Amino acid sequence: MKKGTKTNYNTTLTKLKLFRSNGTLPFNQVNVEFCEKFNVYLSKLGISQNTRSKYFQYLKKAVNEAIKRGLLKTEESPFNKGFKVKYSAPKKKSLSLNELKQIEKTDVHYNSALQRVKDMFLFSCYTGLRFGDLIKLSFENFIEKENEIHIQFVQEKTLRPVKYNLSKIFLGEDNVSKPEKIIRKYFSIYEYARNAPAGTIHFFNDTNQNYNRLLKDIGRIAETALPLQSHVARHTCITILVNEAGIPIQDVQKIAGHAKIETTMGYLKHDEKEVNKSLSIANWNF
């Protein structure tokens, strides 16, 4: 079981214990009425609908496990009787191209910590890496072929492998890859440890809390309308690749490491203007 999954189970259990303060909870008492009351209790605590939905997803998994072990009949599960807390996909928050350029132009070289976090954020904006994958990057995640750099890693969240030519993505005005420039900088900084055992040296080692704290400072200096947080970088990358760069959506799916193409399509901003543009250039000679 992944660390994050274990944490989610424990959080759900903690909420159940607070709600059910009089001891144990037999599975045969987890019925529709119980779930409805638990949902109201969570709502009064100020917990959002989406978070409540996740709690019930883990409770459902526990109930299903009880059914497998013969502790509960299938027809007794409240989740087989229609109980559900609907999950609404949150709107993806991403930077505009102008805001991204604002950050690129923001000078923080006078502060080494801010410069490192700026590099981390921009690298994530260019590659779509999640924070958990970003802080694990080291020499073994990059392969140099014919003066080009290829990135390869296994996503911490999904365990899906991701591999592509880093030198071909987010080219600057000089026709050189922006993320390639950043990573070559850190190749130089850590050159002394190039032959260190795998997993001992990481280019962007940091905590999520400290990273987000310094990102807020960079956002204020750059005067971005959207407050900067770690996940904004990934959303920015995928949004730009899907809507601005003209990369086929199935290729963006591979770069993002999405298991389902529907997830990638959730970033698509396709209005009537775009539809009409496609119709005007369509080939009707068939």
C-alpha positions in Angstrom: 0.0 0.0 0.0 1.4 3.4 -1.0 2.2 5.9 1.8 -0.5 8.4 0.5 -3.2 5.6 0.4 -2.3 4.6 3.9 -2.6 8.2 5.1 -6.0 8.5 3.5 -7.3 5.4 5.2 -6.0 6.6 8.5 -7.6 10.0 8.1 -11.0 8.4 7.2 -10.7 6.1 10.3 -9.9 9.1 12.5 -13.1 10.9 11.3 -15.1 7.8 11.9 -13.7 7.5 15.4 -14.6 11.1 16.2 -18.1 10.5 14.8 -18.6 7.1 16.5 -17.2 8.0 19.9 -18.8 5.0 21.7 -16.4 2.3 20.6 -16.3 -0.2 17.7 -18.3 -0.1 14.6 -19.6 -3.4 13.2 -19.8 -3.6 9.5 -23.5 -4.5 9.6 -24.1 -1.1 11.2 -22.6 0.7 8.2 -25.9 1.2 6.4 -27.5 4.0 4.4 -28.7 5.8 7.5 -25.3 5.7 9.1 -23.6 7.0 6.0 -26.1 9.9 5.7 -25.6 10.9 9.3 -21.8 10.6 8.9 -22.0 12.8 5.8 -24.0 15.5 7.7 -21.4 15.3 10.5 -18.5 15.9 8.1 -20.4 18.7 6.4 -20.9 20.5 9.8 -17.1 20.3 10.3 -16.7 22.4 7.2 -15.3 19.5 5.1 -15.9 20.1 1.4 -18.0 17.8 -0.7 -15.1 16.4 -2.7 -13.1 15.6 0.5 -16.2 13.9 1.9 -16.6 11.9 -1.3 -13.0 10.7 -0.9 -13.7 9.6 2.7 -16.6 7.5 1.5 -14.6 6.0 -1.3 -12.2 4.6 1.4 -15.1 3.5 3.6 -16.5 1.7 0.5 -13.2 -0.1 -0.1 -13.3 -1.3 3.5 -16.9 -2.5 3.2 -16.0 -4.3 0.0 -13.1 -6.0 1.8 -15.5 -7.0 4.5 -17.8 -8.6 1.9 -14.9 -10.5 0.4 -14.1 -11.9 3.9 -17.7 -12.9 4.5 -18.3 -10.3 7.3 -21.1 -8.6 5.3 -23.5 -9.6 2.6 -23.3 -7.8 -0.7 -26.9 -6.6 -0.5 -26.2 -5.1 2.9 -23.7 -2.6 1.6 -25.1 1.0 1.6 -23.0 1.6 -1.5 -25.0 -1.1 -3.3 -28.2 0.6 -2.2 -27.5 3.9 -4.0 -25.6 5.9 -1.3 -23.1 8.2 -2.9 -21.5 11.5 -2.2 -20.9 13.0 -5.7 -17.3 14.1 -6.6 -17.1 17.2 -8.7 -13.8 17.6 -10.6 -12.2 20.8 -9.5 -11.3 23.4 -12.1 -7.6 23.2 -13.1 -5.8 26.3 -12.1 -3.0 27.2 -14.5 -0.9 30.2 -15.5 -1.4 32.0 -18.8 1.5 32.3 -21.2 2.0 35.9 -20.1 2.1 34.9 -16.5 4.6 32.2 -17.2 6.8 34.7 -19.0 6.5 37.0 -16.0 8.0 34.4 -13.8 10.7 33.6 -16.4 11.7 37.2 -16.4 11.6 37.6 -12.6 15.1 38.1 -11.2 15.7 36.4 -7.9 19.4 35.5 -8.4 20.3 37.5 -5.3 18.6 34.8 -3.2 19.9 31.3 -3.8 16.8 29.6 -2.2 14.4 31.6 -4.3 16.4 30.9 -7.4 16.4 27.2 -6.8 12.6 27.2 -6.2 12.1 29.3 -9.4 14.1 26.8 -11.3 12.1 23.9 -9.8 8.8 25.6 -10.6 9.7 26.5 -14.2 11.1 23.0 -14.8 7.8 21.6 -13.7 5.9 24.1 -15.9 7.9 22.8 -18.8 7.7 19.1 -18.1 4.5 18.6 -16.0 6.3 16.8 -13.2 4.5 16.5 -9.9 6.4 17.7 -6.8 7.0 14.2 -5.6 8.7 13.3 -8.9 10.6 16.6 -9.2 12.5 16.3 -5.9 13.7 12.8 -6.8 15.4 13.8 -10.1 19.1 12.9 -10.4 21.6 12.0 -13.0 20.1 8.6 -13.6 16.8 10.2 -14.8 18.6 11.7 -17.8 20.2 10.1 -20.8 22.3 12.2 -23.3 22.1 11.1 -26.9 23.6 13.1 -29.8 23.7 16.3 -27.8 20.1 15.9 -26.7 18.7 15.0 -23.3 16.0 12.4 -22.7 14.2 12.3 -19.4 13.0 9.0 -17.9 11.3 8.3 -14.5 8.5 6.3 -12.9 5.7 8.5 -11.5 5.4 8.2 -7.7 1.7 8.6 -7.7 0.7 6.2 -10.5 3.8 4.1 -10.9 3.6 4.7 -14.7 6.9 5.1 -16.6 7.4 8.4 -18.5 10.1 8.9 -21.1 10.6 11.4 -23.8 13.1 13.8 -25.5 13.5 16.8 -23.1 15.4 18.7 -25.8 12.3 18.9 -28.0 9.9 20.5 -25.5 9.3 24.2 -24.7 11.9 25.6 -27.1 13.0 29.2 -26.4 13.6 32.0 -28.9 17.1 30.6 -29.4 15.5 27.2 -30.3 17.0 25.6 -27.2 14.8 23.7 -24.8 14.1 25.7 -21.7 14.0 22.7 -19.3 17.2 21.4 -20.9 18.9 24.7 -19.9 17.8 24.3 -16.3 18.8 20.7 -15.9 22.2 21.3 -17.5 22.7 24.0 -14.9 22.2 21.4 -12.2 24.4 18.9 -14.0 27.1 21.5 -13.6 26.4 22.2 -10.0 26.4 18.5 -9.0 29.1 17.4 -11.4 31.2 16.3 -8.5 28.6 13.7 -7.6 27.9 12.4 -11.1 29.2 8.9 -10.2 27.5 8.8 -6.8 25.3 5.7 -6.0 21.8 6.0 -7.5 19.4 7.8 -5.2 21.9 9.5 -3.0 22.0 12.9 -4.9 18.9 14.8 -5.9 18.9 18.1 -7.8 15.9 19.6 -6.2 15.7 18.2 -2.7 13.1 20.2 -0.7 9.9 19.8 1.4 6.5 20.6 -0.1 5.8 23.1 2.7 9.0 25.1 2.2 8.6 24.9 -1.6 5.1 26.4 -1.5 6.1 29.0 1.0 8.9 30.3 -1.3 6.7 30.0 -4.3 4.3 32.5 -2.7 7.2 34.9 -2.4 8.1 34.5 -6.1 4.5 35.0 -7.1 4.4 38.3 -5.2 7.6 39.4 -6.8 6.4 38.4 -10.3 2.9 39.9 -9.5 1.0 36.9 -10.9 -2.7 37.0 -10.4 -2.8 33.3 -9.6 -1.1 32.4 -6.3 1.7 30.0 -7.0 1.6 26.5 -5.6 3.3 23.3 -6.6 0.4 21.8 -8.5 -0.1 25.0 -10.6 3.1 24.1 -12.5 1.8 20.7 -13.7 -1.6 22.1 -14.7 0.2 25.0 -16.6 2.3 22.5 -18.6 -0.5 20.3 -19.6 -2.8 23.2 -20.4 -0.2 24.8 -22.7 0.7 21.5 -24.4 -3.0 20.7 -25.1 -4.2 24.2 -26.1 -1.2 26.2 -27.4 1.5 23.9 -28.6 -0.5 21.9 -31.0 0.8 18.6 -29.7 -1.6 15.6 -30.3 -3.5 14.9 -27.1 -2.4 11.3 -27.0 1.2 12.5 -26.9 0.4 14.9 -24.1 -1.2 12.0 -22.3 2.2 10.1 -22.5 4.2 13.2 -21.3 1.8 13.8 -18.4 1.7 10.1 -17.5 -2.1 10.0 -17.4 -3.6 6.5 -17.3 -6.8 7.6 -19.2 -6.9 10.1 -22.1 -10.1 11.5 -20.6 -7.9 13.0 -17.9 -5.8 14.8 -20.5 -8.9 15.9 -22.4 -10.1 17.6 -19.2 -7.5 20.3 -19.9 -8.9 21.0 -23.4 -10.4 24.5 -23.9 -12.2 24.0 -27.1 -14.8 26.7 -27.8 -17.0 27.4 -30.8 -14.2 29.6 -32.4 -11.9 26.6 -32.4 -14.5 24.3 -33.8 -15.2 26.7 -36.7 -11.5 27.0 -37.4 -11.2 23.2 -37.7 -14.2 23.1 -40.0 -12.7 25.8 -42.3 -9.5 23.8 -42.9 -11.1 20.3 -43.0 -10.6 18.2 -46.1 -14.0 17.6 -47.7 -12.7 16.0 -50.8 -13.5 12.4 -50.0 
